[in-house]
């Protein structure tokens, strides 16, 4: 048997360090056994998926040093490798499940589903919710389809007994069947959910071992049911420990930079980042901290993965990156890496149009553009105080926090989109645009005036902008839990009021 593993990211945002973490362990396991590692794009979420995000994922994984044997960009014998191009396969599989009685059509409307969930919660039920269409006969179901009623296809789950799963690291896992929900397998638009597509693709692509995050343990019973319904062998499961913030919560961009692009922009070595991700759940036999991908491959043993909650500590990553910079690079290599990071023509060509009109000599460039080479800015509260038109510290904090929340929603990150978004936020907050932007200049450049803001934000990148804005808020005063809840409510209300006023001004459609 040829060992085949995969990583299957969704192209719905910036490439996440968690994707690189899971990809690394799948890559090492496959290569240790002389096997094959596959990259598959799970783009069934048509409203959020984008080709730009897909390309960023491919570029980011290659940057950290991970390659794949099959994938959307390199081809292979088991393609296509984008789920959006495999729709007929999933629809055929869903029909097989319907015909075999392993799935059923559910005709609940969105409002009916919301009401049923509320009723279920109010009743204090300890079991998963059951659709009223579970026991509908096939003839009754066909009749509703003939009427034109929209439906989804749900998994039929046992209501009694226990599901028994085997995990390579965790041993036997038992889950009561009445805790397993009747998962939607095929949405009303004909696209599959993750669960159906994941099982169908893993089977047809010959995946033998699935190494994934422990957050998917609760989904494993559904997948086991699907494998059994199709009569397929289930891959061996290995649920990796979840990456965590220093406070032990799940790693999230609200508490830690999570985009691989952020670490690339900040000047981390890809070898150091990959080394650190390997250390998250595994260690070399001699316990040394610094090791290359080749060294990890030579010594990798999946059974030595630790199940403790690995903490993604940026300070520890900084230390390890420093070790790589000092000990792994010659002076010539160091110079080459610096040039590759910040002095490359592509990056400079973005910055030069912004600083050229302001510079009379090359030595003017450092004060004008030096902040492009910073991480977070070295700010004091005084830097953010006395801004023209801004009332006080709390208004600065509120401007930056509300705009952060709105910028987080953006899929595209270019000057025009950023400008339109911040103009919108000025209207939402009832501020002049120049007043709203004043704290941005300081937070992003350390100066009260700098290069054109919207182009600057686009060049810095979403994650670095996010980190600098959040740092500026923390310099004045970190947002408390109570403030978070109160401000979020006010933020939502202000946006709803703004949308309503725009609709009223536009008049009847």
N, C-alpha and C positions, 0 to 999 in steps of 0.2 A: 504494500500500500504506500502510495506517495502522500506524504503529509502536505496538506494544503490549508493555509490560514488566510485570513483576510482582514482588512479594515474597511469600514463602510461609512464614511462621513457624510453628513448632510450639508449641501452647499447653501446654507442659509445665513451665513455671517462670516466673520473673520475666522481663520483657521485656529483652532483651540489647542493649547498645550496638551489637553487631555487626549486629543486625537493622536498627537505624536507619541504620547505615553503608551496608548493601546497599540498603535502601529509598531512601536519598537519591540514590544514583547511578542507580538504575533510574528514579526520579522525574525527575531532571534530563535523562536521555537521552530519555525519552518526551516530556517537555514541550518540549525543544529542537527536536524534530521535529514538534511539533504533534500528538503522539500521546496515548495513554491509558495510565494506570498502574493496575494491579489489585492488590488485596490478597486473598490466598487463605489459608485456614487449613488447615494440613496436620496433621489430628488423627487419623491412622490408628493412632497408638499409644494404644489405648483405655485402657490401664492407667495412663498418666501424664497424658493430656490432661484439661483441665478448662475449664469455661466461665468460671471466675474468672480463669484465666490468659489466656484469649482476650480477656476484657474489659480486663485490664491492658495487653495488647499494643496494643489499639486506642487506649486512653486515652494510653499513653506515646508512641506515634507521633504522635498528634494534638498532644500537649503540645510535642514538639520542632518541630512545624510542618509535618509531612508529611500530606497528604491523598490520597485515592484516588478514582478515577472509578467503580470497581466493587468490591464487597466484601460480606461477610456482613451488614454493618449498613446498607449503602446500596443493596444490590441491583444489578441489571444484567441484561443480555441473555444472559449466559453462566453463570448460576448453576445450581445452588447453589454457594456459595463455601466450603463446608466439605467436606473430603474424606469425612467420615463420612456425608454425605448423598448421596454419588455412588457407593455400593458397587456397584450394578447395572452401572454403566458399566465399572468395573474388571473385574468378573467376566466380562462379555461380551468385553472386550479380552483377558483371559487365555485364554478359550476359543478366540478367534481365533488366538492364538499357538500353542496346543496343536494345533489343527486344521492349522495351516500347518507344523508341525514345528519351529517356532522356540523352543519351550519344551517341558519334559517334567515329568512328575510324579516327585517324589522321595519315597520312602517311608522314608527313614532316621529312626530314632527319635532322641531327644535323646542317649541314651547312645551309640548307634552313631555319631552325628555327632561327639561328643566323642572317641571312640576313634579315629575316622578322622583327625581333626585332629591328635591326638597322634602317630599313626603317620606322618602326612605330615611333621610337624615333625621327628621323630626321624630320618627318612630324609634330612633335609637337602634336600628337594626345592626347586628354584628356580622351579618353575611353580605355578600355582594348583591347588587341590585339585579332583579330578574325582569326581562322584558315581557310585557303582556302578550307578545306575539311568539313566544318561545314554542308553545304547543299548537300553534296554528297548523292545520293540515296543509299538505301541498296543494290540494285543490283550492282551498280557501285563499292561500297565498297567491296562487296563479290568478284567481279572480280579482284580487286587489291590484295586481300588476296590470291586468287587462283594463281596469278602470283608470289607469294612468297614475296611480298612487306612487310617489317616490319612495325609495327604500334604501337601506344599507344592508349588507350581509354580515351577520354576527356569528361568532363561534358558539356552538352548543357545548356547554360545560356540564360535567356531573355536579349534582347538588349534594352528594353524600360521599363519604370516604376521604381518603388522603392521597395526594399525589406524592410519589417518591422519586426524587431526582438524585443523580450522582454527579458530583463535582470533583474534579481532579485534586483541588486543594482543600475543599471543605468537607469532602466525604458525602454522606447521605444527607439530603435536605428534604424535609417533609412539609407540605403545604396542604391545609384542608381545602378540599375542592370548593366548598361554599364561600371561600375567600377569593376565588378566581373569577374575575368578571367576564361577562359575555362580550368579548372584544369585537369591535368592528373590524372586519377583515377587508371588505371592499366598500368604499364610500359611494355616495349617491352619484358622484361624478364619474364613477367607473375606475377611479384610481385606488390602488391598495393602500392599506396602512402599513406601517413598518413591519408588523408581525407576520402578515401573510407574505409580503415581498421578501422579507428576510429568510423565511423558511424555504420558500420556493427557490430563491436564488442560491442559497447555501447548498441545497441539494443538487441543482442543475450545474453548479460550478464545482462540484466535487469537494466541498469544504469538509475536512475531516476533524478539525479542532477549532472551537470558537473560544477565543480569549477576549473577554469583554469586561466592562466595569460591573461592579457588584450591584449597581442600581438596576441591572437587568435580571436579577435573581427572581423578582416577582413575576417576570414575564415568562420564565422558563416553563412553568406548567402549561401555559397556552401553546408554547412551541412544541412541547412534548405531545400534546393532544393532536396538533397538526401533523407531526411526523407519523404518529400512529394512524391517523385517518388516511394519509396518503400511502401508508405501507412502506415508508422509507426509514432507513437507519438514521438515528439522530447523531450529530457530531458530538465528540467529547467536549464537555463544558469546563471552562476554567474562568471563574469570576475573580477579576483582579480587584484589589482594594481601591477604594475611591480616593482620589486626590483631595486634600482638604486645605482650607485656610488655616492660619495659625490658631484661630479660635475653635478649630476642629469642625467647623461647618463645611459643607461641600464647596469645593473651589469654585469661586464665582467672580465675574469681572467687577462686581460692586465692591469687593474687598481685596482683590489681587488682580494685577494685569494678567489676562489669560490668553491673549492673542500671541501666536508665534511671531507675527509681524512686529509686535511691540518689542520683543526681545531682540529681533534682528535690527530694528531701528535704534535700540539703545546701545548697540555695540557689543552684544554678547557673542562669543564664539559658538558656532553651531555644535562643535564637538563638546563644548562645556555644557550646553543645554541638554544635549542627548545623554551625556554622562550623568547629569543630575536627574533626569527622568528615569534612567536605569536604576539609580540609587533609591528612587522612591519606594520600590517594593522588592529590591533584590540587592545582594552584595557579593563582591568577589570573594572567593574562598579565603584569601589572605586579608580581607576586610579593608583593603586600601580604597581611598576615596576617589582617586583619579584613575580613570581607565578609558580606553578608546572603544569604539564599536567593535573593532576586530577582537580586542581582548575580551569584551563581554561575550561575543559569539564563541570564543574558544572555551570559555568556562561556564556558559549558561546552563542552568538546570532549573526547569520550571517548578520542580518540587521544592526548591529553596526560596520561592517567593514568599515574602512575609505578608500576613494578613492584617497586620496593624495598620491603623489609619495614617498613611504617609502625609506629612505636612509639607506643603509647597511653600518654603520659606525663602523669600527673595534675597534676604541677607545671606543665607547659606549659599544660594546660587551665586551671589556676588563674590563670595570668598572663593568658590570653586573656579569661577571664571578667571579670577585673578591668578590662581595657581596655573591654569592653562596659559594665560598670557605670559607669565614669568618663566615657566618651566618647559613649555611645549613648543615655543616659537623661538627661532633665532632672531636676531635683530633685523635681518633682511626680511624674514617672513613677517615679523611684527609690522614693519613699514608697509609691506604689501597688503596686509590685512587692513591697516588703517586707511590706505588709499582705496581699497575695495569697499570699505564701509562708508566713508563720508566724502572722499575726494575723487570719487568716480565721476565720469563725465555725465552720466544720466542724472545723478542727484544734483550736481552743480548746475546743470542746465536748467533745472527747475528753479533754483534759488537766484541765479544771476539776473534774470529779468526783474526781480523784485528789488535787488540792491543796486543794480547798475545806475539807475537814475540818481541815486543819492551819493555815489562814491566818486571822489576826485582822484583817488590813487588806490592801489591795491591794499595798502595798509588800513584803508577805511573799512575794508570788508569784515574784519574780525569783530569790531563793535557793532556793525550793522547786522551781521549774519551769524555771529557766534552762537546765538541761542538755538540755531538749528542743530547744533551738535551736542546740546545738553540733554540730560534726562529730565527730571523735574527741576524747576527753577529754585534757586536759593532765595527764598522770600522771607520777609519779616512782616508782621501785621502793619507796620507803618507804610510799607509799599502799597498796600491795598486800601489805605485810608486817604481821605481828602480828595477823592475822585470827583470831578465836577458833575453835579447833578445827582450824585448818589448819596442818599440820606445818611447811612451809617453802616457799620459792619454787618448787621443782620441783612440789610438790603443787598450788599455784595454777596453774602452767602446764599441768599434766596435767588438772586439772578443766576449765579453760577450753578446752583443745584437744579433749579427748574430747567435751565437750558441743557444741563447734562442729561436729565431725564428725556428731554425731547430729542437731543442729538443721538442718544442711544437707540432710538427707533429707526434711524436712517439706514436704508440699505445702500443707497449710492452715497459716495463721499467725494464730492467735487465742489469747486467754489460756488457755482450757481445754486446748487442744492443747499449748501451751508448758508449762503446769503439769504435765500428765501425762508429758510427755517428760522434764522435769527430775527429776520424782519417780522415774521409771524409771532415769535415770542415777545418781541417788543410791544406788539399790539395786544397780545394776551395779558401782558403785565402792566399795560398802560404807561409805557415809558417811551421816551424818544430813543431812536436807534443808537445814537451816539452815547447816550447814558448807559444803555444795556451793554454796549461793546467795551466801555471803558475798563471794567475789571478783566475782560478777556486779554487785552493787550498786556497788562501786568502779569496775569497768570501764565500766559504763553511765552512772553519774551522777557519778562522782568523789567520792562520799560513801559512808560505811559504812552509812548508812540513807537511804532515799529513799521515793518514792512506791511503791505496790504493784508488785512486780517484774513479774509476768506481764502485767498490763495495760500497764505501761510498755514492755515489750518489743514488745507488739503495736502500740502507737502509734508507736514509733520505726521499726518496719519491719525486715524480715529482713536486708536488706543493710547498714543502718546498725548494727544489733546485731552482725552478723558483723564489720564493720570495727572496732568498738570492742573486741570481745573479742580479735580478733587483735592489735590495737594493745597491749592490756594484756599479752598474752603477750610481745610484742616488747620492751616496756619492761623486763621482767624479764630476758629472754634469748630471742632468736629461736630457733625450733625448727630444729635441724640436720637434715641429710639422714638421718643415722644414727638420731637420735631419732625422726624421722618414721616410718621403717620399723619400729623397735622398738616404739614406742608404738602404731602402727596394728595390729601383730600382737597386742599385749596387749589393745587395745580390742576387736578382733574376738573374741578368745578369751573375754574377760570377758562380752561380750554373749551369746555362744553358751552359756556356762555358766549365765548368768542365765535364758536361755530354757529350758534343759534343766531347771533347778530348778523353774521355774514349771510346766512340763509334768508333772514328776514329782508335784508337789503337787496338781495337778488330777486326777491319776489317769487310768484308762482312759476313753476317750471313750464 
